[in-house]
């Protein structure tokens, strides 16, 4: 096995350990104030990075995320679009 693969595997194990630490599943409330431009951008980043079958980048943290995290990111994606009143607009943009 190459040195890079070994380092990546070790990083992944560290991130998995951190993510499974006590208290990491506790919910935290975060209040954000974003422009509609940034809501669209954040929605696209979440969708492109987590919610597609394509893997646009190789990242040890993302590969270490538990399965339930994807559902939570989907909820965040939908909620910020809904609160910004941009859901329909975002879908129209994607269809272009």
N, C-alpha and C positions, 0 to 999 in steps of 0.2 A: 504494500500500500504506500502511496506517495506521502511525503511529509505534509503537503497541503491538506490532503484528505484526512490525515490523522489529526491535524490541528482543528479542522472544521468539525470533526466528530467529537473532539474534546470540548470545543466551544458549545456545541449543541447539547452535550450532557450537562454542562454548567448551567446553560439557560433553562433546561428542563428542570434541574434541581431548584433554581431560583423560582421558577414559575409554580413549583409544587410546594414551596415553603408555606408554613402556617400563616394564615391570614391573607394569602394572595387571592383567594376567591371572594373576599369581602367586597361588597359593592361600595363604590364611592360616588358621590354626586359631584358633577363638574358642570359649572355654568360657563357657557361660552357666548361671546358676542362676536359674530363674524359678519362680514359683508356678504351679500349674495354672491359676489364673484368668488369669494373664498369658500362659501358653502358648495358651490358647483365644483370647484377644484378639489376640495376635500372629499366630496362624494365620488368624484372620478378616481382619485387616488385610492380610496378604500375599495372601490369596485375593481379597479385594474390590479391592485396588489393582493387582494384577498378573495374576492368573490367570483373570479373567473377560473376556468380550468387551466388556463395558461399560467406559467410561472415566469413573470417578467424579469425576476432577479433571484439570485441564489443567496439566501440570508439565513444564518443559523438561528436567529431569534424566531423568525416566521416559521421555519420548519419545526421548531420546538413547541409551537403553540398547541394547546389542547384542542380537540375537536370542537368543543362548545364555544370557543373563541370566535370561530367563523360566524356562528349564528348571532353572536353579540355584535360583531361588526356589521352584519347585514341589518340588524335593528338600528344601529347608530346611523348607518347610511340612509335608511328610510326615514328615520326621525329628523335628521337635520334637513333633508329635502322638504319634508312635510312642514316643519316649523318655519322654514324660509319661504314657504308657499311656492316651491320650485319643482315639485314632483312631475307634473305634466310637462313643464318646460324642459326639464332634464331629459325626459323620455323622447321628446321631440328632437332635442339636440343630438341624442344618440342615434336617432334614425336617419340623420343627414348623411 
